[in-house]
């Protein structure tokens, strides 16, 4: 009888000890701090990477009687990726790499359908961003002031003339010139942007001349546009 009680007691102790050890091992494997770690990546945190795209129009005219632009038809498209470093609650530094496509649309005589100068640029942009208002973990409202440098990778001047001549075997003539040597490859800009989370109003002012001096005219330097921040 004593032997049976002793065996039963030992079995109970071993079973209880095993269950206790198993329970303790599970608790020790759990990371109790996992949900309390403060992340430093996010829209309103120390580091953030996002993308944006924008569309704008050229403001003003060419200071020359021989060449003019069509009103509100010269456009600028931009796509870029940016990195934002949060320095304080109200100040951030933004670095952006961008692709720009700009089309200058010139006025033409009646027999010419269009006359355009197209430019494709790659640019680097450095800006100071001043945040205001409550935003939580969102981009929020801000005023941004900065400068950029663009390098022109492709240029094209194209025109299309409509011909009303029955003696010809064609009705129109299209002319294209690429690799234009009278366009400066480097251009510099200053910009101001007013952002409301993902919706941004932009203004860019070119500090350099697009055309070289031997062309005899320069293109207007001011652009107004609208930007959509894809991370907003």
C-alpha positions as CSV (number, residue, x, y, z in Angstrom):
1,X,0.0,0.0,0.0
2,X,2.8,2.4,1.0
3,X,4.6,1.5,-2.2
4,X,1.5,2.4,-4.4
5,X,1.1,5.7,-2.6
6,X,4.8,6.5,-3.1
7,X,4.7,5.7,-6.8
8,X,1.5,7.8,-7.2
9,X,3.1,10.7,-5.4
10,X,6.2,10.6,-7.5
11,X,4.1,10.5,-10.7
12,X,2.1,13.5,-9.6
13,X,5.2,15.5,-8.7
14,X,6.9,14.8,-12.1
15,X,3.8,15.7,-14.0
16,X,3.3,18.9,-12.1
17,X,7.0,19.9,-12.5
18,X,6.8,19.2,-16.3
19,X,3.8,21.3,-16.7
20,X,5.3,24.1,-14.7
21,X,8.5,24.0,-16.7
22,X,6.6,24.1,-20.0
23,X,4.5,27.0,-18.8
24,X,7.6,28.9,-17.8
25,X,9.4,28.3,-21.1
26,X,6.4,29.7,-23.0
27,X,6.4,32.9,-20.9
28,X,10.1,33.4,-21.3
29,X,9.9,33.1,-25.1
30,X,7.3,35.9,-25.3
31,X,8.6,39.4,-26.2
32,X,6.7,41.6,-23.8
33,X,8.3,44.7,-25.2
34,X,7.3,44.0,-28.8
35,X,4.2,46.2,-28.7
36,X,5.9,49.0,-26.8
37,X,8.8,49.7,-29.3
38,X,8.7,53.2,-30.7
39,X,9.2,53.1,-34.4
40,X,11.3,55.8,-36.1
41,X,9.9,55.4,-39.7
42,X,6.6,57.0,-40.7
43,X,5.0,60.0,-42.2
44,X,5.5,62.1,-39.0
45,X,8.5,60.2,-37.5
46,X,12.2,60.6,-37.8
47,X,12.5,59.1,-41.3
48,X,10.2,58.7,-44.2
49,X,10.4,57.9,-47.9
50,X,7.6,58.7,-50.3
51,X,6.8,59.5,-54.0
52,X,5.0,62.4,-55.6
53,X,3.8,63.6,-59.0
54,X,2.9,67.1,-60.1
55,X,1.6,69.0,-63.1
56,X,2.1,72.7,-63.8
57,X,1.8,75.5,-66.4
58,X,4.3,78.1,-67.5
59,X,3.4,81.7,-66.5
60,X,4.4,84.7,-68.6
61,X,5.6,85.3,-72.1
62,X,8.8,85.5,-74.1
63,X,10.4,88.9,-74.2
64,X,10.6,88.9,-78.0
65,X,8.3,89.9,-80.8
66,X,9.5,87.2,-83.1
67,X,8.6,84.2,-80.8
68,X,5.6,83.8,-78.5
69,X,4.1,81.0,-76.4
70,X,0.5,79.9,-76.6
71,X,-1.4,81.0,-73.5
72,X,-1.6,78.3,-70.8
73,X,-0.5,75.5,-73.1
74,X,3.2,75.2,-72.0
75,X,3.2,72.5,-69.4
76,X,5.6,70.8,-66.9
77,X,5.1,67.3,-65.5
78,X,7.1,65.9,-62.6
79,X,7.6,62.5,-60.9
80,X,9.9,62.0,-58.0
81,X,10.9,60.0,-54.9
82,X,11.8,61.8,-51.7
83,X,13.4,61.3,-48.3
84,X,12.2,63.3,-45.3
85,X,14.2,63.6,-42.1
86,X,12.3,65.0,-39.1
87,X,14.6,67.4,-37.1
88,X,12.0,68.7,-34.7
89,X,8.3,68.9,-34.3
90,X,8.1,71.9,-36.7
91,X,11.1,71.4,-39.0
92,X,12.2,68.7,-41.5
93,X,14.7,68.4,-44.2
94,X,13.6,66.9,-47.6
95,X,15.8,65.5,-50.3
96,X,14.2,64.5,-53.6
97,X,15.3,62.9,-56.9
98,X,13.0,63.9,-59.8
99,X,12.2,63.4,-63.5
100,X,10.8,66.4,-65.3
101,X,9.1,66.7,-68.7
102,X,8.6,70.2,-70.0
103,X,6.8,71.2,-73.2
104,X,7.0,74.8,-74.5
105,X,4.2,75.3,-77.1
106,X,4.9,78.2,-79.5
107,X,2.3,80.2,-81.5
108,X,2.2,79.3,-85.2
109,X,0.9,80.6,-88.5
110,X,-2.4,79.2,-89.8
111,X,-0.7,76.5,-92.0
112,X,1.2,75.1,-89.0
113,X,-0.5,72.7,-86.6
114,X,2.1,73.0,-83.8
115,X,5.6,74.1,-83.0
116,X,7.0,72.7,-79.7
117,X,10.2,72.4,-77.7
118,X,10.3,69.3,-75.4
119,X,12.8,68.8,-72.6
120,X,13.4,65.9,-70.3
121,X,15.4,66.6,-67.1
122,X,16.7,64.7,-64.1
123,X,16.9,66.8,-61.0
124,X,18.0,66.9,-57.3
125,X,16.0,69.0,-54.8
126,X,16.9,70.0,-51.3
127,X,14.3,71.8,-49.2
128,X,13.4,73.1,-45.7
129,X,10.0,72.1,-44.5
130,X,8.2,74.0,-41.8
131,X,5.2,72.1,-40.3
132,X,2.2,73.7,-38.6
133,X,-1.0,72.4,-37.1
134,X,-1.8,69.1,-35.6
135,X,-1.2,66.0,-37.8
136,X,-0.6,62.8,-35.8
137,X,1.2,60.2,-37.9
138,X,0.4,62.0,-41.1
139,X,2.3,64.4,-43.4
140,X,0.1,67.3,-42.3
141,X,0.3,70.9,-43.3
142,X,3.6,72.6,-44.1
143,X,5.4,75.4,-45.9
144,X,8.4,74.2,-47.9
145,X,11.3,76.4,-49.3
146,X,14.1,74.9,-51.3
147,X,16.3,74.9,-54.4
148,X,17.1,72.3,-57.1
149,X,19.4,71.6,-60.0
150,X,18.3,69.9,-63.2
151,X,20.3,68.2,-65.9
152,X,18.7,68.0,-69.4
153,X,19.0,64.5,-70.8
154,X,16.9,64.9,-73.9
155,X,15.7,67.8,-76.1
156,X,13.5,67.9,-79.2
157,X,12.0,70.6,-81.3
158,X,9.2,69.5,-83.5
159,X,6.7,71.1,-85.8
160,X,4.0,70.0,-88.2
161,X,2.9,72.0,-91.3
162,X,-0.3,71.4,-93.2
163,X,0.2,71.8,-96.9
164,X,-2.7,72.8,-99.3
165,X,-1.0,72.0,-102.5
166,X,-2.6,69.5,-104.9
167,X,0.7,69.0,-106.8
168,X,2.3,67.4,-103.8
169,X,1.9,63.7,-102.9
170,X,1.5,64.5,-99.2
171,X,-0.8,66.8,-97.1
172,X,1.5,67.6,-94.2
173,X,5.2,67.9,-93.3
174,X,6.6,67.1,-89.9
175,X,10.1,68.3,-88.9
176,X,12.0,67.1,-85.8
177,X,15.4,68.2,-84.4
178,X,16.9,66.4,-81.4
179,X,20.1,67.0,-79.3
180,X,19.6,70.8,-79.4
181,X,23.0,72.5,-78.8
182,X,21.4,75.9,-78.0
183,X,19.7,74.6,-74.8
184,X,21.7,74.8,-71.6
185,X,22.1,71.4,-70.0
186,X,22.1,72.7,-66.4
187,X,19.4,74.8,-64.9
188,X,18.8,76.0,-61.3
189,X,15.5,76.6,-59.5
190,X,14.1,78.0,-56.3
191,X,10.7,76.8,-55.1
192,X,8.0,77.3,-52.6
193,X,5.3,74.7,-51.7
194,X,2.2,74.8,-49.5
195,X,1.1,71.4,-48.5
196,X,-2.1,70.1,-47.0
197,X,-1.3,66.5,-46.4
198,X,-1.3,64.8,-49.8
199,X,-2.4,68.0,-51.8
200,X,0.3,70.5,-52.5
201,X,0.4,73.9,-54.3
202,X,3.7,74.6,-56.0
203,X,5.6,77.5,-57.5
204,X,9.0,77.1,-59.2
205,X,11.2,79.9,-60.4
206,X,14.1,79.2,-62.7
207,X,17.3,81.1,-61.8
208,X,19.2,80.3,-65.0
209,X,18.5,80.7,-68.8
210,X,17.3,77.7,-70.7
211,X,18.5,79.1,-74.0
212,X,22.1,80.1,-74.7
213,X,23.0,83.7,-75.5
214,X,23.3,83.1,-79.2
215,X,19.6,82.2,-79.5
216,X,18.4,85.8,-78.9
217,X,15.6,85.0,-76.5
218,X,14.9,83.2,-73.2
219,X,11.8,81.3,-71.9
220,X,9.7,82.5,-69.0
221,X,11.1,81.2,-65.6
222,X,8.0,80.8,-63.5
223,X,5.8,77.7,-63.1
224,X,2.6,77.2,-61.1
225,X,1.3,73.8,-60.4
226,X,-0.4,71.1,-58.3
227,X,1.3,68.2,-56.6
228,X,-0.1,64.9,-55.3
229,X,1.9,63.3,-52.5
230,X,1.4,59.5,-52.9
231,X,2.2,58.9,-49.3
232,X,-0.1,61.6,-47.8
